[in-house]
Amino acid sequence: MELANRNPWYAKVAAKKLEWLRGPDREALSERHGADFIDHQIAIWTKLVRVLESGEHCPHHIRARKPG
């Protein structure tokens, strides 16, 4: 079995997603999906970025082979 730590990669992806939600597209996103929904998404992604940065959430890819 092989584990590949994806935390460094996903922390960057999540931070970019949060930046996008908070950025210049926020108004258009709020109009399209509703301000409450976008505010909720920002709250969720803020928490996700925090736990990724602390290492509390550490996603991995798991590769294994079924025994012959």
C-alpha positions as CSV (number, residue, x, y, z in Angstrom):
1,M,0.0,0.0,0.0
2,E,1.2,3.5,-0.8
3,L,0.0,6.8,0.7
4,A,0.5,10.1,-1.0
5,N,0.0,13.1,1.2
6,R,-2.1,15.6,-0.8
7,N,-2.3,18.2,2.0
8,P,0.2,20.8,0.5
9,W,-1.6,20.6,-2.9
10,Y,-5.1,20.8,-1.5
11,A,-4.2,23.6,0.9
12,K,-3.3,25.8,-2.1
13,V,-6.4,24.7,-4.0
14,A,-8.7,25.5,-1.1
15,A,-7.0,28.9,-0.5
16,K,-7.5,29.8,-4.2
17,K,-11.2,28.8,-4.0
18,L,-11.7,31.0,-0.9
19,E,-9.9,33.9,-2.6
20,W,-12.2,33.5,-5.6
21,L,-15.4,33.4,-3.4
22,R,-14.3,36.6,-1.6
23,G,-12.9,38.3,-4.7
24,P,-14.4,40.5,-7.5
25,D,-16.7,37.7,-8.6
26,R,-18.5,37.6,-5.2
27,E,-21.2,40.0,-6.3
28,A,-22.0,38.0,-9.5
29,L,-21.9,34.8,-7.5
30,S,-24.3,36.2,-4.9
31,E,-26.7,37.3,-7.6
32,R,-26.6,33.9,-9.3
33,H,-26.7,31.7,-6.2
34,G,-27.9,34.0,-3.4
35,A,-25.9,36.0,-0.9
36,D,-26.7,33.7,2.0
37,F,-25.4,30.7,0.1
38,I,-22.1,32.4,-0.9
39,D,-21.7,33.7,2.7
40,H,-22.1,30.1,3.9
41,Q,-19.6,28.8,1.3
42,I,-17.1,31.4,2.5
43,A,-17.6,30.3,6.1
44,I,-17.0,26.6,5.1
45,W,-14.0,27.2,3.0
46,T,-12.5,29.5,5.6
47,K,-12.7,26.7,8.1
48,L,-11.3,24.2,5.6
49,V,-8.3,26.3,4.8
50,R,-7.6,26.7,8.6
51,V,-7.6,22.9,9.2
52,L,-5.6,22.2,6.1
53,E,-3.0,24.7,7.2
54,S,-2.8,23.3,10.8
55,G,-2.6,19.7,9.4
56,E,-5.7,18.7,11.3
57,H,-7.2,17.7,8.0
58,C,-4.7,15.8,5.9
59,P,-6.1,14.2,2.7
60,H,-4.2,11.4,1.1
61,H,-4.4,9.3,-2.1
62,I,-4.3,5.6,-1.2
63,R,-2.9,3.2,-3.7
64,A,-3.1,-0.5,-3.0
65,R,-3.3,-3.8,-4.8
66,K,-5.7,-6.6,-4.1
67,P,-3.7,-9.7,-2.9
68,G,-3.4,-12.3,-5.6
